[in-house]
Amino acid sequence: MKKNMLSRRLLFKGAALAGAAIAAGTLSTPVLAQTARKVVDLTHAYDQHFPTFDGKPGIEFEWAAEIAKDGYQLHKLTIFEHTGTHIDAPLHFSADGASVDQLEPQKLVAPLVIIDITDRAKEDANTALEAADIERWISTNGEIPASALVALRSGWAAKVTTPAFRNDDAGKFAFPGFGKSATDLLQTLDTVAIGVDTLSLDPGNSADFAVHNSWLPAGRYGIEGLNNLEALPVKGATIIVGAPTHRGGTGGPARVLALV
């Protein structure tokens, strides 16, 4: 009985704190619209073999302390910021944009919208999500919530252990991404971030990184290399982005979770 009473007190206390947070403007109502039934991990585990844009290992390990010698274990890590499931901060493509540690915390917890282009990606590896795809989603599912993160689902995460995640048979970049018409539209809809289950926000055959060069300098962020989007509905989930906080960072590996 004492345990049940304590649980009830904690529940009421949590509700009161959530109400205070909403009143203070620190959380948006859509984020707290429902109680989560499950947590889906949207993050790839990664090592030195994980695909990277430049083909170089994105992380390297070496032992700094070991049980046999030191009584505890510790790795020294060498990490490139843009590797694994990771954030692109505005600073990544602008000289004076926000660094990853400057991202506003309330923008790291957001309603999640998923737009699926899997069928098209099977036919065209470099297909882009365009404004027309967003308009069709809205026509079917209703308005995109304020302060949402909009993710492209292409089925590409299943390829992550194969060369096809990065390249086509000719060795050229080939993967889906956002088209600029889509991100231009999303900038008018109070969208805080975009995400992809591929190697880059732009399609593999992009010659000008149009999305990187317009979306990030506008003060918004992106997430590359998302996993498990197939386990989620196209609307109704909440995404939580565990952003790194190294000062002045242009981005970095992130633990990304979805509450459904």
N, C-alpha and C positions, 0 to 999 in steps of 0.2 A: 504493500500500500504506500509506504514512504517513497519507493521508487516511482510509482505512478504519479504521486503528488508532485515529486520533483520534476518529472517529465512534463507535467501540465504547466508548472510554473515557468519552465524553460520555454515551452511553446508560447505562452502568453507574453513572456519577456521578448522573445524573438519577434512576435507580431508587433509589439509596441515599438521595438527598434526599427523594424521595417517601415512602420507608419511614419516614424520620425524622419527616416531617411528620405521617404517620398516627399514629406513636407519641406525638407531642407533642399530638395532638388538634387540629391546625390544619386538617386536611382530613378529610372523611368518606370512608369506603371506597367508597360508591356513586359518588362523583365520579370516582374513579380506576379504575373497574371495567373500562374498556376503552380501547384506543388509538383516538384520533379518526381517521377516514378523511377527513372534510371539515369545513369551518367554514362555517356559515350565518349571514349577517348578519341580525339581527332588527330592525334599526334603519332608520327612514325618514330619508333626507336631507330637510332642511327649510329653509324660508326664510320670508319675511314673508307668504307666501300659504298656509302650512300651516294647516289648521283648528285653531281654539282654542275653549275652552269659552265665553269671553266674546265671541268674534268679533273681538277686536283682534289685530293682528299680534304674534306671540310673540317675534319677533326682528327687529332692525333693524340695518342695516349702514351705515357711512360710512367712507370712506378716511381714515386717520390719517397714512399715508405711502404714496407712490407711486413707482414706479421712475423715472419721468421727472424728478421733483423731488428725490427723496431717495435713490435708488439701491437701495431695497428697498421691500417692500410690507407694509402692516399695516392691518387693519381695527379700528375701534372698534365694539364690539358692545353693543347694548342688548337684554337678554334677560329675559323673564319665566321663572321657574323651571319652570312647568308647561306646557311646549310641546314639540312634536315627540315623539319616543319618549323618555319621561322617567319618573323615579322619583317616587313619593309617599312621603316619609319619615313616620314616626310624628308628627313635629312639625306636619305639614300639618293634622292634625285633632285636635291635643291641645296644651294650653298648655305642657306640660313633657315631651313625648315626645322621642325621639332625633332629632337633626338628621341631615341626609344624610351629613355628615362623620363622624358617630358610628356609622353602621351597621357592624356587625362584619364584617371582611373575609371570614371563613369563610362568611358567609351570602350573599355575592355570587357564590359559585361553588356551584352546586346541581344535583342531579338534576332534570331537567325532565319534568313530566307535562303532557300536553295533553289537554284534554277538548273534543271537537268538538260544536258545536251548530249547524253551518252550515245544515243542512236546515231546522231550526226557525226560524233567523234569516231565511230567505228568506220565510217566511210571516208572521213577527211581528218587526218591527224592534226592539221593546223586550223581546224574550224574555230571561229570566234563567236562568243556570246555577244549579240548585238542588241540595240534598243528594241527591235521588234520582238525579241525573246522576252524581254522584261515586260513589254506591253501585253504579250500573250499571257504571261504569268499573272499579271494584275487582273486581266479579264477573267481568268479562271479562279483565282484565289483571293481576290480583293486587294486593297491597297497595301503597299509595303509599309510596315510599321516605321514610325519615327525612330531615328538613331539605330537603325538596323545594320547588321553585317550581312552582305549579300554574297553568297558563295556559288561558284560554278561547280557543278557536278558532272564529270565527264567519264567516270570509270577508270581514270588514269592511275589511280593509286594502286590498282592491282598489278600494274606493270613495274612497280618500283624496284623489283629485284632483277629486272631484265634491261638490256640495252634500249628497248623500245620506249622506256620511260623518257629518254632524252633524245634519241636519234631515230631516223628512218633507216631503211636498208642501205641508203647511199651515204650514211654517216652525217646527215644534216639534221639540225634541230627540227623536231617535229612533235608538237604537243598543243592541245587547245589552250585558249586564254580568253581574256576579255577583249572586245573591240572597243574603240574609242567612243562610238555612238552610244554604247551601253553605259560607260562610265560618265560620259557627259550628261546623260539622262539621270543617272543616280546622284550626281552632284546637285540636281534640282530637287531631290526627294529626301534630303536630310539623312542620307546614308553615311555612316561613319567609317565603314571599311568594306573592303572586298576580299574574297578568298578564293583560292583555286586548289584543286587536287593534283596540280601539275608542277612543273619546275619553275614557271614564271607567270606573272600576271598577264603579260603579252603572249600571244601565240608564238610557237617556235619559229615560224618563218617571218616574224616581224623584223623589219629593217630599221625602224626608227624608235622602237620602244615608246610608242605614242601614249599608251596607258600609264606606264611608269612616269613619263615626262609631264603628264597632265594631272593625274590623280594624286600623286604624292606631293608635288609642290602646292596643291590646293589645301594641304593641311590634313589630309586623310591618310590612313595607313592600309597596308595589305598583308595578307598571310599567304605564303606559298607552301606547297607540299602538305595540304590537309589529307587526312586519312579517314576512312570509315563514314564518309558522307552518305553512303548507301544505307546505313543503319538508321537514318533520320527521316522524318517527314519533311516536306518542302516548306512547311510553316509550322509555327508553334513551339519550336525549341528555343532555348536560350544558350548562347555561346559565352564561355568564359575564357579569356585569353591571358595566360600567365606570361606576361611580357617580361623580358629581362630589364634590368635597371642599371646597366653599366653606363656611367655618365658620358654623354656625347656620342652614344652609339648610333649607327645608321640602321640598326636592326639587330636581330639575333634569334637564336633558337628559342622556341616557346613551347610550353605545355598548354595545349588547347583542349578544352572539354566542352561537351554539350549536355545540357539538362533537358530531359524530355518528360 
